Amino acid sequence: MRPASFGYHKATDLAHALALLAEFGDDGRPLAGGQSLVPMMNLRLARPAHLVDINALPLTAIERRGDVLHVGALVRHHRYLSDPLIAAHFPAFLEAVHWIGHPTIRNHGSIGGSISHADPTAELPAICLLYDATIIASSTGGDRRIAARDFFLGAYVTALQPGEMVTAVEFPIPPAKSTGAFIELGERRGDFAIASVGVALQWSGRQITGAAVVCCGARLVPIRASEVENLLIGRQLDAPDAAAIGRRFANTIEPVSDHSGSSAYRKHLIGELTRRTIERACQQALETA
């Protein structure tokens, strides 16, 4: 299939891009890697009247700025795999990237595009939620900082307003004694996830002092599993009772049924992935404790 007719505009700098998006409003969309937008246009599930090509913009930095990691909106997924800051501070982030699509998608897709698309099974929205990221949305009126917990409103729905686009994501740098893990299950490697779970832990001695848990596949947005987080704090790294925590979390959710599996199957799967991810994160912590 072919997309409906649209106007193509190549932005020369950020001000130009924002001016075009302000002019087009709801009829305009920024174009970065196009790994999600273009297929939807080909199926005519999306019909923007104007595309603003932002690939020439200098939004490609991964750098530490004080106590946050600043990631430009045009950073391609494959770059995380070799970035020392990601490896040193965000292990769950690093593991999640391995689950993103296929090499072509990782080479062309961008973080700004992924979180703006807000696929409910996508890895990077989950990582933003797991690490309490802040999304920077820019427009001709200036920058707006949006907490990840407030950004994802529903399947393919975000807090972005007409004329805005994501220009960067900032992740608070975790403390030295921290680690994380991310596990996903799909029908095949690179397919959309049936469910995934990410865990980030902090510890002192051998005791867990902080925890964050995110889950995809339970609802139409990634969710923070606050009950699981509270249950983990205070437990020992070598005895987290992850199986019981996973079962307890599974009993608090009612996933939808679809072609990938029934609600009961997803509930069981999320409980099991929670167990495995907690155990993996704890083992990684013990190896460095």
N, C-alpha and C positions, 0 to 999 in steps of 0.2 A: 504494500500500500504506500501511498504518498501523502505527505501532509497537506493540509489546506494552505492556501496562499498566505505568505507573510512577508513583511518588510525586513531586510537585513541591514544592520547598522554596526560598523566596527568602531568601537570607542577608542580614542587616541590616548586618553588619560582618565583618571578617576572622576574628575569634575565633569568631563564630557559624558561619561557613562551615566552618572547620576542625573545630569540634565536631561538626557534622553529618557531615562526611566521616569523622571518626574513628568515629562511631556506626555508619555504614553500611558501612564497610570496602570490600571488593571489590564490594559491591552499589551503591555510590554513585559518581557522576561529577559533576564541576563542569560547569556550562553557562555558556559565555560567548557567542560569536557563533553557535555551533551549525552552522557551515557544513560541517563534516565529520561531527560526531556525529549530528545529526538525520537526514541522509540514510541513514547506516548503520542508525540505529534504524528508519527507515521500511522498509528492506529486511530488517530483523530480523537484520542482521549484528552488531549490538550490542544488548544487552538489559539495560541497567542498571535495577535496581529503583527507584532514587532519583536524581533530578537535583537538584543544588544550584545554583540560579541565583546567580551571583556578580557580575552586571552592576552592582550598586549599590556595589561595593567600590572604594575609591580607589587603584586600581592602574594609573593612566593616565599616569604621568609619563615623559617622556623628558628626562633631565637629566644633566649632567656631575657626577660625584661624585669629586673628586680625579683619579686617572688612569684612571677607567673611565667609560663611558657606561652609565647605569642606565636600563633600559627596563622599565616595569611590564607585568605579564602581560596587562592589558586594553587595551594600546595597539592600536588598529586599524591594519590594514595601510596604509590610505590616508594616514595621518599622516606616514609616512616621506617621502613624496614632497615635502613642503614643509618638512621639518625641517632647520634650518641645521646642526645638529651632525652629522646623518647625511651631508649633502652635503659638509661640510668634511672629515670624517675617515674615512668608510666608503663610498667610491664604488661598490664592488662590491655592497654592501648596497642602495644606492639603485637600481642597475641591476636587481638581482634582483627588487625589489618590482614593477617594471613587468611582470614575467612572471607575477605571482600572479593566477590565475583571471580573473575578470571584475569590473566595478565593484561589483556587489553583494557579492561575496566580499571585496573589498578594503575595503569600507565596514563590514562586520560582523565579519569574521574577526579574530582576535587572535593576537599572538605566542605567548602562553601556550598557546592552543588548538592552534596549528599545530605547535609542537614537542612537545606532549604527544601529539598524534595520530601523529606520526612517520611520515607518509607517505614512502616511500623516494624519491619524486620531488619532494618539496616544497622550495621555495626557502629558507625560513627555517632549517630544520635544517642545510642546507648552509652558509648564512651563519654560523650559530653555530660550526660546525666550522672554517670558513675563518678566522674572526677569534679563535679560541681563547676563545670565550665561556664564562662560568660561569653555570649555571642554578641559581636559588635555589628549592628545594622546601621548602614550609612545611607543618607539621603541628602538632598540639597539643603535640608534644614539642619544638618549636623549628624552626629553619631548618637545612637541609642544603645545602651548596654542592657542586655536581656539575659537573665539567669536561665540556664538550660532547663530548669524545672518549670519555667514559665513559657518556654519557647515552643514546645511541641504540644499542640492543642488537639490533634486527632490524626487519623491516617491522611497523610499528604497535606496537612493543615498546620501552619505555624503562626507565630505572632507577628510575622513580617507584614508591614503595611504597604499599600500601593506606593511605588516610587522608591522603596527601600531595597537594599541588597546586603547580604552578608559580606563583610570585608575582612573579618578576622575572627578567630576563636582564641580565648585565653583560658589556660588551665592553671590553677594554683599549684605550685610545686609542693608535692607531699613531703613530710618529714623524712629524715634519713632512714629511720627504721620503718620502712613500708614496702609492700610488694603487692602483687595482684595477679589475676588469672582471668582468662576468658575462654569459654567453651561453647560451641555451637553445633547444632545438628540440622542438616538439610537432607533432602532426598539424594542429592549428589553433591560432591564438593563444588563450591561455586554457585550453587542454586540459592534461591531465597531460603532463609532460615525457617525451619519449623518452630524452633525455640532456641534461645541462647541465654547464657547467664554470665555476668561479669562480677568479679569480687576485687575489692581493694582493701588491704589490711594494714594496720599500724600496730606495733607491739612494743613492749618494754620487758626485758628479761625474756620470759617465754609466755607472757600473758598478752592477749589481744586487748589493746587499749582503744582502738578505733576501727570501724568497719563501714564499708559501703557495698551494697549489693544491688545490681540492676538486672532486670529480666525483660526479654523480648519474647513475644508469643502468647502472652497472657491477655493483653488488651490491645487496643488500636494505637497505643503509644508505648514506648519503653517505660517501665515503672521502677522506682526505687522500692526495694523490699525492706521497709523500715523495721518490720517485726524481726526479720532475720538479722538485721544489723544489731538490734538491741540484744538478741539472744547470743550473738557472738562475743560481744564486749564482756571481758572478764574471764573468758575461757582460756585454757591453755592451748598453745599451738599444737602440741602433740596429742590433744584429746578434745577436739572441738565438737564431737558428737554430731558430725555433719549430716549423717543419715537421718537422724531424728529432726534436725533443723530443716532439712530439705522436705521431709514429709509434712512438717507443720506448716511450712510456707505453701506447699501445694494445696493444703486444705483450706487456705484463705483465698484462693483464686478460683474463678470459673471461666476458663478459656472458651473461646468460640469453637465450634466444629466447622471444618471446611474440607476441601479435597485432600489435604495433607494428613488429616487425622481427626478423630473425635475429640470432644472436650475432655473426656476421661483420659484418653491417650496423652493429650498435651499436659494435663495436670500431672500425670505420672512422670512424663518426660522432664518437666520443669523441676520437679522434686529431685529427680536423679541428677540432672545437670547442676542443680544447686549443690548437692552433695559432692560431686566430682570437682567442681570449681573451688569450693571451700577447702577441700583436702589438698588440691594442687597449690593453692595460695599458701596454706599453712606449711606445706612441705618446702616450698621455696623460701619461706621466712625462716624455717628451722635450719636450712642450709647456710644462711647468712647470719643467724642470731649469735 
